[in-house]
Amino acid sequence: MNKKSTLAALAGYGLATLLASTPAAAQEASGETLAAGPSASGTETADLQAPPVLLSDDAPVASFTLDDDQRGERGWLSEIRLGLLAQDNGPIVNSVESGAAINFEVLFNSPRALSAIGSPRPHVGISAATDSYATSYAYAGLTWERELQQDWFLIGGFGLALHNGEYLRKSEQPPEDWSRQKTLGCRVDFHWGVGAGRRFAGNWNAALHYEHVSSADVCIKGALGIENVGIRFGRVF
């Protein structure tokens, strides 16, 4: 499968805007009982009920974007995620590296400037390989999230990653390392990931996670990519 087309497809998915639901906010005021003045006989009173008063629909629309007051109360931190991933073990590219990767990610509340593209949350993270020959990387980008029924959700993110691979081209790499560490072509590569999870126990969640790092042949044709797959746990603030 061509990595360029795969990358473009996932980036397109990530850039899809989130649908915001608008709750109905029309309310009716209770009728007021008005006592009429004495009748001609001086012994009867008439109770008149005022017509219902409709309040204006000013309920806020659900959004990841915070206004200035909300940002002051909740701060910039939105969520932290921690997970364990299988290093270089995915469905698109051949597996070379071994071991596991510890993934740690921080997401921030979406600034108002990003509301036009679905209010994605900025993120920074790191995937640290446990094997001494495997590739570790730090990354940053944007994460879009789609809420489903019964607390399930989908996530998609896109950005850039800076890795610590010793060699960028296979021609520079000693043959004995060909089966230990991949050459990614560029020092800074594209990074994207997708996942599906479920919320539980209040602000906690768990999700299956897949992430991909590659240069998409920008620096050198035929460069390899890395895929990590595993599970992550998140805590929303």
C-alpha positions in Angstrom: 0.0 0.0 0.0 1.4 3.4 -1.0 2.3 5.4 2.2 1.4 8.7 0.5 -2.2 7.7 -0.2 -2.6 6.3 3.3 -1.2 9.4 4.9 -3.5 11.7 2.8 -6.5 9.6 3.6 -5.8 9.7 7.4 -5.1 13.4 7.2 -8.4 13.9 5.5 -10.2 12.0 8.2 -8.5 14.1 10.9 -9.5 17.3 9.2 -13.2 16.4 9.2 -15.1 18.8 11.4 -16.9 17.7 14.5 -20.7 17.9 14.6 -22.0 20.0 17.5 -25.4 19.3 18.9 -27.6 22.2 20.0 -29.9 21.5 22.9 -33.4 22.9 22.8 -33.6 25.8 25.2 -37.1 27.1 24.8 -38.8 27.4 28.2 -42.2 28.4 29.4 -42.8 30.5 32.4 -45.5 29.4 34.8 -48.7 31.4 34.6 -49.4 34.0 37.1 -52.8 34.3 38.8 -54.2 37.8 38.7 -57.0 38.8 41.0 -59.6 40.9 39.3 -61.3 43.8 41.0 -64.7 43.3 42.7 -67.6 42.7 40.3 -70.7 44.7 40.1 -72.3 42.7 42.8 -69.2 43.3 45.1 -69.0 39.6 46.1 -67.2 37.9 43.1 -63.6 38.0 42.0 -62.3 36.6 38.7 -58.9 34.8 38.5 -57.2 35.6 35.2 -54.1 33.5 34.0 -51.4 35.4 32.2 -50.2 33.9 28.9 -47.0 31.9 28.9 -43.8 33.9 28.4 -41.1 32.3 26.1 -37.5 32.9 27.2 -34.8 33.5 24.5 -32.8 30.6 23.3 -29.4 31.4 24.6 -28.1 27.9 25.5 -24.5 27.4 24.6 -23.5 25.0 21.7 -21.3 22.1 22.7 -17.7 22.8 21.7 -14.1 22.0 22.5 -13.3 25.8 22.3 -13.2 27.7 25.6 -14.0 31.4 26.0 -11.8 33.6 28.2 -13.7 33.0 31.4 -13.7 29.2 31.0 -10.1 29.1 30.1 -9.3 31.0 33.3 -11.3 28.5 35.4 -10.1 25.3 33.7 -6.7 26.3 32.4 -5.1 25.1 29.2 -4.7 21.4 30.1 -7.4 19.2 28.6 -6.2 15.5 29.0 -3.2 13.3 29.6 -2.8 9.8 28.0 -0.4 7.0 28.9 0.0 3.8 27.1 2.0 0.7 26.1 2.5 0.1 22.4 4.1 -2.8 20.4 7.1 -1.2 18.7 7.1 -1.3 14.8 4.2 -3.8 14.6 1.5 -2.7 12.3 -0.4 -3.6 9.1 1.1 -1.3 6.6 4.9 -1.6 6.7 7.3 -4.5 7.4 8.4 -4.9 11.0 12.1 -4.5 11.7 12.4 -3.1 15.2 11.4 -5.0 18.3 10.4 -4.4 21.9 7.7 -2.0 23.2 7.2 1.7 23.3 5.9 3.8 26.3 3.6 6.5 25.0 2.9 9.7 26.9 0.7 12.4 25.5 -0.6 15.8 26.7 -3.6 17.5 25.0 -4.6 21.1 25.5 -8.0 22.8 25.2 -8.7 24.0 21.7 -8.1 27.7 21.1 -10.8 29.8 19.5 -8.7 30.2 16.3 -9.2 26.5 15.5 -13.0 26.4 15.7 -13.2 26.8 11.9 -11.6 23.3 11.4 -13.6 21.5 14.0 -11.9 22.7 17.2 -9.1 20.1 17.3 -7.0 19.9 20.5 -3.3 20.6 20.2 -1.1 17.8 21.5 2.5 17.0 22.3 3.8 13.5 23.1 6.6 11.0 23.2 7.0 7.4 22.3 10.0 6.0 24.1 11.3 2.6 22.8 12.4 0.1 25.3 14.8 -1.7 23.0 18.2 0.0 22.7 18.3 -0.3 18.9 14.6 0.8 18.4 13.6 4.3 17.4 12.1 6.8 19.9 10.4 10.1 18.9 8.7 13.2 20.2 5.8 14.6 18.3 3.3 17.5 18.2 0.1 18.2 16.2 -3.7 18.4 16.4 -6.2 15.8 17.6 -9.8 15.6 16.4 -12.4 13.6 18.4 -15.8 12.3 17.5 -18.3 11.2 20.2 -20.4 8.1 19.6 -23.2 6.5 21.5 -22.8 4.9 25.0 -19.6 6.7 25.8 -17.6 5.4 22.8 -15.5 7.8 20.8 -13.1 7.9 17.8 -9.9 10.0 17.6 -7.6 11.0 14.8 -4.5 13.1 15.0 -1.9 14.5 12.6 1.4 16.4 13.0 5.2 16.0 12.9 7.7 13.9 14.8 11.4 14.3 15.7 13.1 10.9 16.0 16.5 9.7 17.4 17.3 7.1 14.7 21.1 6.9 14.2 21.0 6.6 10.4 18.6 8.3 8.0 19.6 6.3 4.9 20.2 2.6 4.6 23.4 3.2 2.6 24.9 4.8 5.7 23.8 2.0 8.0 26.1 -1.0 8.8 24.6 -4.2 7.5 24.5 -5.7 10.9 22.0 -3.0 11.9 19.6 -3.5 9.0 17.5 -6.0 11.1 17.6 -3.8 14.3 16.7 -0.2 13.4 14.9 1.4 10.5 16.1 4.4 8.4 13.4 6.9 8.1 14.9 9.3 5.5 14.2 12.6 7.3 15.1 13.7 10.8 11.6 15.2 11.1 8.8 13.1 9.7 5.0 13.0 9.5 3.2 11.6 12.4 -0.5 10.5 12.5 -2.6 8.2 14.6 -6.1 6.9 15.0 -7.9 5.2 17.8 -11.2 4.0 19.2 -12.1 4.0 22.9 -14.7 4.2 25.7 -15.1 6.5 28.7 -15.7 5.0 32.2 -15.4 6.0 35.8 -16.0 9.7 35.4 -13.1 11.3 33.6 -11.2 8.2 32.7 -11.1 6.4 29.3 -9.3 3.6 27.5 -8.6 3.4 23.8 -6.9 1.1 21.2 -4.3 3.2 19.5 -2.4 3.1 16.2 0.3 5.5 15.2 2.5 5.8 12.1 5.7 7.8 11.5 7.3 8.2 8.0 8.7 10.7 5.6 6.3 9.9 2.8 9.4 9.8 0.5 10.0 13.5 1.0 13.7 13.2 1.7 14.5 9.9 0.0 12.5 7.5 -2.1 11.8 4.2 -0.5 12.4 5.3 3.1 10.8 3.1 5.7 8.1 3.9 8.3 7.4 2.9 11.9 4.0 1.7 13.2 3.2 1.3 16.9 0.0 -0.4 18.1 -1.3 -0.8 21.6 -3.6 0.6 24.3 -3.7 3.9 26.1 -5.5 5.2 29.2 -6.6 8.8 29.5 -7.6 11.3 32.2 -9.7 14.3 31.2 -9.5 17.5 33.3 
